[in-house]
Amino acid sequence: MMSARLWSLMLVSPVLALAPAAADPVADFYTGKTMTMMVATTPGGDYDRIGRLLARHMVRHLPGEPAMIVRNMPGGVGIQAANWLAALAPRDGTALHMLIQNMPAHQALGGTGVEFDTRRFFFIGNVSDGVNVLNSWHTTGIRTIEDARHKELVVGAPGTATAGVYYPKIMNALFGTRFKIVMGYPNGNDVNLAMERGEVGGRGSNTWRSYQSTHPDWISDNKIIPLVQIGLRRHPDLPHVPLLTELAQNDADRELLHFISADIGIARAVVTTPETPPERVQALRRAFDATVKNREFLAEADKMQIDVSPLTGEEAQSIANSIVDTSPAVLARVKVLLESPTK
């Protein structure tokens, strides 16, 4: 004779079989959506190439597998796009942005045009924390920082409040280098063209990774000479090129140079809008984490000569926040040096 327990299970099991699977609100939201990846540079540059690579692969790891388009907004060398994300982009997790790395520092220093607070952005992840370099062009004869102390070197920089301006100005003030800065180029590609044409004798800042991916012949043919690298550790390809922080003569200078160098940790970070629902922020962060470990993504990145040394969104957020929250004393000294007349 059938037990009462078995009989009750037989009655309940058809009901369980007919019950719908638990809904996934994140998947429900993203299904059928078209996301935007906003890039603050013109097409073809390093930010653009990485943004498009992420857009192709990251959607496959998001619940609901939405589509993603890439848009370029090259205004104010990053400021216009960051302002768009802060004020105009939909605050629902459908807008992503490849943040120009010096935006937190520009904000901390009270830079003009800032209508955003990077502490309110949600950092989704950082693709690479490689180094920047300040370099000369091979025809100048300047091959070391010591050479730049004795001979003027004209360096180009995009915009007026970018790393390409900051690095040589700080070095002129602290180390007696003779960098003459030509500011205001629309973007980094224009500075590269100016070097080739002989309009400038170097570039105030560019990522080593960008040179590797877009101009590998300049490296193999020794057309660019890295004079200093800016980062938290020396790049393995540049073991004999000093770090900017290694040039410090005292603790106060070292603290200042650490602030100048810190944003290398978020050199290629992707962020989303304030007020994005927490569950979508988490979904975006975990999709990013899965993407940068995916074999197809890594194979394509390798083919494009894009360095992948990622940080999670949580790690990138911590670095960005620490830059904005730098002590007032350090920021005041940096401002004095940066506001001195440009040579």
C-alpha positions as CSV (number, residue, x, y, z in Angstrom):
1,M,0.0,0.0,0.0
2,M,1.3,3.5,-1.0
3,S,2.7,5.5,1.9
4,A,1.1,8.9,2.7
5,R,4.5,10.6,2.0
6,L,4.9,9.1,-1.4
7,W,1.3,10.0,-2.3
8,S,1.9,13.6,-1.3
9,L,5.0,13.8,-3.4
10,M,3.1,12.4,-6.5
11,L,0.5,15.1,-6.0
12,V,3.0,17.9,-5.7
13,S,5.5,16.9,-8.4
14,P,3.2,17.9,-11.4
15,V,2.8,21.3,-9.8
16,L,6.6,21.8,-9.5
17,A,7.1,20.6,-13.1
18,L,4.7,23.2,-14.4
19,A,6.2,26.1,-12.3
20,P,8.2,28.6,-14.4
21,A,12.0,28.9,-13.8
22,A,13.0,31.7,-11.5
23,A,13.1,35.0,-13.5
24,D,16.5,36.7,-14.0
25,P,15.8,40.4,-13.8
26,V,19.2,41.3,-15.2
27,A,18.8,39.0,-18.2
28,D,15.2,40.2,-18.7
29,F,16.5,43.8,-18.8
30,Y,19.4,43.3,-21.2
31,T,17.5,41.0,-23.6
32,G,16.9,42.9,-26.8
33,K,18.7,46.0,-25.6
34,T,21.4,47.9,-27.6
35,M,24.2,49.2,-25.4
36,T,26.7,52.0,-26.2
37,M,30.4,52.0,-25.7
38,M,31.5,55.7,-25.8
39,V,35.1,56.3,-26.7
40,A,36.6,59.8,-26.1
41,T,39.1,59.6,-29.0
42,T,38.9,59.5,-32.8
43,P,38.7,56.0,-34.5
44,G,41.9,54.1,-34.8
45,G,43.7,55.0,-31.5
46,D,44.4,52.8,-28.6
47,Y,41.3,53.6,-26.6
48,D,39.1,53.1,-29.7
49,R,40.7,49.8,-30.6
50,I,40.3,48.4,-27.0
51,G,36.7,49.8,-26.7
52,R,35.7,48.0,-29.9
53,L,37.4,44.8,-28.9
54,L,35.5,44.9,-25.6
55,A,32.2,45.7,-27.4
56,R,32.6,42.7,-29.6
57,H,33.2,40.2,-26.8
58,M,31.8,41.5,-23.6
59,V,28.1,41.2,-24.6
60,R,28.5,37.4,-24.9
61,H,29.1,37.3,-21.2
62,L,26.2,39.5,-20.1
63,P,22.9,37.9,-19.2
64,G,20.5,38.5,-22.1
65,E,23.4,39.0,-24.6
66,P,22.5,42.5,-25.7
67,A,24.0,44.2,-28.8
68,M,26.6,46.9,-28.3
69,I,27.6,49.8,-30.6
70,V,30.7,52.0,-30.4
71,R,30.5,55.8,-30.6
72,N,33.3,58.3,-30.7
73,M,33.2,61.6,-28.9
74,P,36.6,63.2,-29.1
75,G,36.0,66.6,-27.4
76,G,38.2,68.2,-24.7
77,V,40.5,65.2,-24.8
78,G,38.2,63.1,-22.6
79,I,36.3,65.8,-20.8
80,Q,33.3,65.9,-23.1
81,A,32.7,62.2,-23.0
82,A,33.1,62.0,-19.3
83,N,30.6,64.9,-18.9
84,W,28.2,63.0,-21.2
85,L,28.4,59.9,-19.1
86,A,27.8,62.0,-15.9
87,A,24.8,64.1,-17.1
88,L,23.3,62.7,-20.3
89,A,23.8,59.0,-20.7
90,P,21.0,56.7,-19.5
91,R,21.6,55.6,-15.9
92,D,20.5,52.1,-16.4
93,G,23.7,50.1,-17.2
94,T,23.4,50.4,-21.0
95,A,26.1,53.1,-21.4
96,L,29.8,52.3,-21.0
97,H,32.7,54.6,-21.5
98,M,36.5,54.1,-22.0
99,L,37.6,56.7,-19.5
100,I,40.7,58.8,-20.4
101,Q,43.1,57.9,-17.7
102,N,43.9,61.3,-16.3
103,M,40.3,62.3,-15.7
104,P,40.5,61.6,-11.9
105,A,43.7,63.6,-11.6
106,H,42.2,66.4,-13.7
107,Q,39.1,66.5,-11.4
108,A,41.3,66.4,-8.2
109,L,43.3,69.4,-9.5
110,G,40.1,71.4,-10.1
111,G,40.6,71.3,-13.9
112,T,38.4,73.3,-16.2
113,G,35.4,71.9,-17.9
114,V,34.8,69.1,-15.3
115,E,31.1,68.4,-14.7
116,F,31.7,64.9,-13.5
117,D,32.9,63.1,-10.3
118,T,34.7,59.9,-11.2
119,R,33.9,58.7,-7.6
120,R,30.3,58.4,-8.8
121,F,31.1,56.4,-11.9
122,F,31.1,52.7,-11.5
123,F,34.3,51.2,-12.7
124,I,33.6,47.9,-14.5
125,G,37.2,46.9,-15.0
126,N,40.6,47.9,-16.4
127,V,42.1,46.2,-19.4
128,S,45.8,47.1,-18.8
129,D,48.0,48.8,-16.3
130,G,51.0,49.2,-18.6
131,V,53.4,52.2,-18.6
132,N,53.4,55.5,-20.3
133,V,56.6,56.9,-21.8
134,L,57.9,60.3,-22.6
135,N,59.9,59.9,-25.7
136,S,62.2,61.7,-28.2
137,W,62.3,61.1,-31.9
138,H,65.5,59.5,-33.2
139,T,66.6,62.6,-35.3
140,T,66.9,64.8,-32.2
141,G,70.0,63.1,-30.7
142,I,68.4,63.2,-27.3
143,R,68.5,59.7,-25.8
144,T,68.5,60.2,-22.0
145,I,67.0,62.5,-19.4
146,E,70.5,63.9,-18.8
147,D,70.5,64.9,-22.5
148,A,67.2,66.7,-22.0
149,R,68.7,68.7,-19.2
150,H,71.3,70.2,-21.5
151,K,69.4,70.5,-24.8
152,E,65.9,71.7,-25.5
153,L,63.5,69.1,-26.7
154,V,60.2,70.2,-28.3
155,V,57.4,67.7,-27.3
156,G,53.9,67.6,-28.5
157,A,50.8,66.9,-26.4
158,P,47.0,66.6,-27.1
159,G,44.9,69.1,-25.3
160,T,46.1,71.3,-22.5
161,A,45.3,69.3,-19.4
162,T,46.6,65.8,-20.3
163,A,49.5,63.6,-19.2
164,G,51.4,64.8,-22.3
165,V,51.5,68.3,-20.7
166,Y,51.7,67.3,-17.0
167,Y,54.8,65.0,-17.3
168,P,57.2,67.4,-19.0
169,K,56.1,70.4,-17.0
170,I,56.7,68.5,-13.7
171,M,60.0,67.3,-14.9
172,N,61.1,70.8,-16.0
173,A,60.2,72.1,-12.5
174,L,61.8,69.3,-10.4
175,F,64.7,68.0,-12.5
176,G,65.7,71.0,-14.7
177,T,64.9,69.3,-18.0
178,R,64.4,71.6,-21.0
179,F,61.1,70.3,-22.6
180,K,59.3,72.9,-24.7
181,I,55.7,71.8,-24.8
182,V,53.5,72.3,-27.9
183,M,50.0,71.8,-26.6
184,G,46.6,71.6,-28.2
185,Y,46.8,68.8,-30.7
186,P,43.3,67.3,-31.2
187,N,44.5,63.8,-30.3
188,G,47.5,61.5,-30.0
189,N,47.5,60.5,-33.6
190,D,48.1,64.1,-34.6
191,V,51.1,64.3,-32.3
192,N,52.5,61.1,-33.9
193,L,52.2,62.7,-37.3
194,A,53.9,65.8,-36.0
195,M,56.9,63.7,-34.9
196,E,57.1,62.1,-38.3
197,R,57.0,65.4,-40.0
198,G,59.6,67.0,-37.7
199,E,57.2,69.5,-36.3
200,V,58.1,68.3,-32.8
201,G,61.0,66.3,-31.5
202,G,59.0,64.0,-29.2
203,R,55.8,63.2,-27.4
204,G,55.0,64.2,-23.8
205,S,53.2,61.0,-23.1
206,N,51.9,57.9,-24.8
207,T,51.4,54.3,-23.6
208,W,54.2,51.9,-24.6
209,R,51.4,49.5,-25.5
210,S,50.0,52.0,-28.0
211,Y,53.3,52.3,-29.7
212,Q,53.6,48.5,-29.8
213,S,50.2,48.0,-31.4
214,T,50.1,51.0,-33.8
215,H,53.7,51.7,-34.6
216,P,55.8,48.5,-34.0
217,D,58.2,49.6,-36.7
218,W,59.1,52.7,-34.7
219,I,60.2,50.4,-31.9
220,S,62.1,47.9,-34.1
221,D,63.7,50.7,-36.1
222,N,64.6,52.7,-33.0
223,K,62.7,55.7,-34.2
224,I,61.3,56.5,-30.8
225,I,63.6,56.8,-27.8
226,P,61.9,56.4,-24.4
227,L,63.5,58.8,-21.9
228,V,61.4,58.0,-18.9
229,Q,58.5,55.6,-18.1
230,I,55.6,56.5,-15.9
231,G,54.0,53.7,-13.9
232,L,54.1,51.7,-10.7
233,R,56.9,49.3,-12.0
234,R,59.3,49.2,-14.9
235,H,58.0,47.5,-18.0
236,P,59.9,44.3,-18.9
237,D,60.6,45.7,-22.4
238,L,62.2,48.9,-20.8
239,P,64.5,47.6,-18.1
240,H,67.0,50.4,-18.4
241,V,64.5,53.3,-18.7
242,P,64.0,55.0,-15.3
243,L,60.6,55.3,-13.7
244,L,59.5,58.9,-13.1
245,T,59.2,58.1,-9.3
246,E,62.8,56.9,-9.3
247,L,64.0,60.3,-10.3
248,A,62.7,61.8,-7.0
249,Q,65.3,63.4,-4.8
250,N,63.3,63.4,-1.5
251,D,60.1,62.1,0.0
252,A,58.0,65.1,-0.8
253,D,58.9,64.8,-4.5
254,R,58.3,61.1,-4.4
255,E,54.8,61.6,-3.0
256,L,54.0,64.2,-5.7
257,L,55.3,61.9,-8.4
258,H,53.3,59.0,-7.1
259,F,50.2,61.1,-7.5
260,I,51.2,61.9,-11.1
261,S,51.9,58.2,-11.8
262,A,48.9,56.6,-10.1
263,D,46.5,56.8,-12.9
264,I,48.5,54.3,-14.9
265,G,46.7,51.7,-12.8
266,I,43.5,52.7,-14.6
267,A,45.1,53.4,-18.0
268,R,42.4,51.6,-20.0
269,A,39.3,51.5,-17.7
270,V,35.7,51.1,-18.7
271,V,33.1,52.8,-16.5
272,T,29.3,53.1,-16.4
273,T,26.9,55.8,-15.1
274,P,26.1,56.9,-11.6
275,E,22.8,55.4,-10.3
276,T,23.1,52.2,-12.3
277,P,21.2,49.5,-10.3
278,P,23.7,47.5,-8.2
279,E,22.7,44.1,-9.7
280,R,23.5,45.5,-13.2
281,V,26.8,46.9,-12.0
282,Q,27.7,43.4,-10.7
283,A,26.6,41.8,-13.9
284,L,28.8,44.2,-16.0
285,R,31.8,43.7,-13.7
286,R,31.6,39.9,-13.8
287,A,31.0,40.0,-17.6
288,F,34.2,42.1,-17.9
289,D,36.1,39.6,-15.7
290,A,35.0,36.7,-17.9
291,T,35.8,38.6,-21.1
292,V,39.4,39.3,-20.2
293,K,40.0,35.6,-19.5
294,N,38.2,34.4,-22.6
295,R,40.5,32.6,-25.1
296,E,38.9,34.2,-28.2
297,F,39.2,37.7,-26.6
298,L,42.9,37.1,-25.6
299,A,43.7,35.7,-29.1
300,E,42.3,38.7,-30.8
301,A,44.0,41.1,-28.4
302,D,47.3,39.3,-29.0
303,K,46.8,39.6,-32.8
304,M,46.1,43.3,-32.3
305,Q,49.2,43.6,-30.0
306,I,47.0,44.8,-27.2
307,D,48.5,44.2,-23.7
308,V,46.0,42.5,-21.3
309,S,46.9,42.9,-17.7
310,P,43.5,43.5,-16.2
311,L,42.2,44.8,-12.9
312,T,38.7,44.1,-11.6
313,G,36.2,46.9,-11.4
314,E,36.5,47.0,-7.6
315,E,40.3,47.4,-7.8
316,A,40.1,50.1,-10.5
317,Q,37.5,51.9,-8.4
318,S,39.8,52.0,-5.4
319,I,42.7,53.5,-7.4
320,A,40.5,56.1,-9.0
321,N,39.0,57.2,-5.7
322,S,42.4,57.4,-4.1
323,I,43.6,59.8,-6.8
324,V,40.6,62.2,-6.3
325,D,41.0,61.9,-2.5
326,T,44.7,62.8,-2.5
327,S,45.8,65.1,0.4
328,P,45.2,68.8,-0.2
329,A,48.9,69.6,0.5
330,V,50.1,67.4,-2.3
331,L,47.4,68.7,-4.7
332,A,48.4,72.3,-3.8
333,R,52.0,71.7,-4.7
334,V,51.1,69.9,-7.9
335,K,48.9,72.9,-8.9
336,V,51.7,75.3,-8.4
337,L,54.0,73.4,-10.6
338,L,51.5,72.8,-13.3
339,E,50.3,76.4,-13.3
340,S,53.8,77.7,-13.8
341,P,54.5,79.2,-17.3
342,T,54.9,76.5,-20.0
343,K,58.3,76.7,-21.7
